[in-house]
Amino acid sequence: MEVVTASDTHKAIDAVWRIESAKLIAGLTRITRDVGLAEDIAGDALVAALEQWPKSGVPDNPGAWLMAIGKRRAIDAMRRNPMMDRKHAELGHELESKQESPEPGLAEALDDHVGDDLLRLVFISCHPVLSTEARVALTLRLLGGLTTDEIARAFLVPESTVAQRIVRAKRTLSDAKVPFEVPRGPELAARVSSVLEVIYLIFNEGYSATSGEDWVRPGLCQDALRLGRIVAELAPNEAEVHGLVSLMEIQASRLRARVGPSGEPIVLLDQNRAKWDHVLIRRGLAALARAEALGGARGPFALQAAIAACHARARTADETDWRRIASLYEELAEVTPSPIVELNRAVALSMAFGPAAGLALVDTLTSEPTLANYHLLPSVRGDFLRKLGRFEEARIELERAASLTRNARERALLLERARACAESAAALPGGASTARTDSLAAT
């Protein structure tokens, strides 16, 4: 007979919480209409599990067990709360007039379609009334099942900062009386965009960390992918949702190849493509096909996924269709005009038509205020100058890029390239340029 230790039970509880917490909080929010209260009640259910399961064992249906505890606590809270909204008050009076207990009505409401509740929780967590930082923290907490400490460590900020963001976010939602519902009509597109923005911010911080010692944080990528897949299941007719999932699946397929043995960055064209995860690539291409099958104009995520697909389909770096990538970036710039899109288009142009073509576009961006402290602008410009044999100018740009990045691994790579340019400038700099780019923007 296998002996189950308390440690094993706690590991099981942690796994169950990651899987079930979002559904639990969503169902409870639907009844309490207060996401903060719902999370507190869900936390009470978790405490009950921590107290009882080590003695009784993990139940066959742990999610249902947690929900049953949550239901009872929700009913108790609503009975005690004199400020419950009119809808719940009317429900209580109606049941009283029929001399019925409120429990069956509330339980039935809690058992409503869980997917609808989850989708409502997604939208309330990413509501525009919240700051971007608050949306990210609340989404990871409520939908990702991460603790405050885990979120703080992922984003390299103090735990107290994350805790304050979450508390303020829940208070803001309560004060603004944000309805627990899926938006309809013209508001839906903007709200979907807000949700996707939050998920992609989480993914990007994992794919290319803005600060710290590590260049990638795979855990955040996995959290974002999980959230994206959930939203794609809940909103199957939204093309941009599938576009984002496609983009993240394909980008995540390269994670193992993005860093060397010592954690050093490896840019896209230097990566060992045998290390790419081809299961994720296939999933990404399938998601892109779903997005395209829904028709209509391609949105920014679907276009970025199409660009990522060009890289994924190329068996070698030399087989990359850079002209198509440049064309897709041009289309993306029309949909969402942005200096960063133009910077990436410059990289594609340099690969398709030579470094002078890329430099011509980059030079139009040097006076752009939003890129004044963006390290990839001098990084890309320095790479073009190096390829054109203008090594001293390249060194200056790469050193400036190194001074602007907050990521230690990226800084080391940029300084290494600057030193190489200095050595080339000191020697006879008449070497021929190559037909490739090592820009960090193309990673």
Residue, then its C-alpha position, 0 to 999 in steps of 0.5 A: m500500500e502506497v503511503v501518502t505523506a502530508s508533503d504529497t498532499h500539499k503538492a496535490i493541493d497546490a496542483v489542484w489550486r492552479i487548475e481549479s482556482a480560476k473556475l472557483i473564483a469565477g463562479l463565486t464572483r458571479i454570485t457575490r458580484d465582488v471579485g475581492l470577496a470571491e477571492d477571499i472566499a476561495g482562499d477560505a476554501l483552500v484553507a479548509a482543504l489544507e486542514q482537511w485533506p492531509k487527514s482525509g485524503v484528496p477527494d475524487n473531485p477536488g474542484a467540486w469539493l472546493m466549490a461546495i465549500g465556497k458555495r456555503r461560505a458565499i451564502d453565509a457572506m450574503r446573509r451577513n452582508p446588508m449591502m448586497d445589491r438589489k438583484h440579490a435582495e430581490l432574489g432573497h425576498e422572492l424565495e422568502s415569499k415562497q417560504e423557500s431556502p435561498e440555498p437551492g437558488l444560489a447553488e443553481a446560479l453557481d452551477d451555471h456554465v463555468g465557461d461563461d463565468l471564466l470569460r467574465l472573470v477574464f474581462i473583469s481582470c483586464h478591465p480598462v479602468l485598471s492600470t496596465e500593471a494592475r491588470v497584469a498582476l490581477t490576471l496572474r493572481l485570479l486566472g493564473g493561480l500565482t501567489t503574490d510572491e510568485i508574481a513579484r519574483a517573475f517581474l523582479v519587483p517587491e512583493s509588497t508592490v504586487a500586493q498593493r497593486i492587487v488590493r487597489a485593483k480589487r478596490t477600483l473594480s468594486d468602487a467603479k461597480v464594474p459589472f461581471e459580464v461579457p461586454r457586447g456590441p461595439e465595446l467587445a472589440a476594445r475589451v478583447s484587445s485589452v485582454l490580449e494586450v495583458i496576456y501578451l505583456i505577460f508572455n513578452e516579459g517571459y520571452s525577452a525579460t526587460s530586466g534581471e540576470d536571465w534573458v528568458r523566463p519560461g514560466l511566464c511564457q507558459d502562464a501566458l500560453r495557458l491563459g491564451r488557450i483558455v480565452a481561445e476556447l471561451a471565445p472561439n469566433e474571435a480571430e485575434v485571440h487565435g492570432l495571439v495564441s498562434l504567435m505565442e505558440i510559435q515564439a515559445s517553440r524557440l525558448r530552448a534555442r534562445v539561450g546557450p549553456s551559460g544562459e547567454p542570448i542566442v539570436l534567431l539566425d544563430q539558433n539551432r533549429a533542431k532545438w525548436d519545439h515542433v509540436l508547438i510550431r504545429r499548434g501555432l500554425a493550426a491556430l493561425a489557420r483558425a484565425e485566417a479561416l474566420g475571415g475579415a481583415r487581419g489584426p495585429f496579432a494575426l499579422q505578427a503570427a504570420i511573420a513568426a510562421c515565416h521563420a517557423r517554416a524556414r528549415t534554415a536561416d537562409e531559407t527565410d522569406w524576408r521579402r514576405i516578412a517585410s511585406l507583412y510588417e508593412e501591412l502591420a504598420e498600416v493596421t497599427p502604426s508604431p515606431i517599434v513596428e517600423l524598427n522591425r520592418a527595417v530589420a526585415l528590409s535589411m535582410a531582404f534588400g541589404p543593410a543600407a535599406g534598413l539604415a535608411l528607415v532606421d535613420t528616420l526613427t532616431s528623432e522619435p521621442t518614444l524611442a529615445n530610451y529604447h535600447l533596440l534602436p541603437s542596437v539595430r542601427g549599430d548592427f547595420l553600421r557594422k555590416l556597412g563597415r562603419f565600425e566606429e559608429a557601430r561601436i558607439e551605437l552598441e555601447r549606447a544600447a548596452s547602457l539603455t538595457r536593464n537586462a544583464r545578459e543582453r548588456a553583455l552581448l551588446l558590449e561584446r559586439a561593441r568590442a568586436c567593432a572596436e577591434s575591427a575599427a583598429a585594424l583595416p576595416g575593409g572587410a566585406s559585409t555579410a548578408r545577415t543581421d544579428s540584431l536583437a530585434a529579430t529574435 
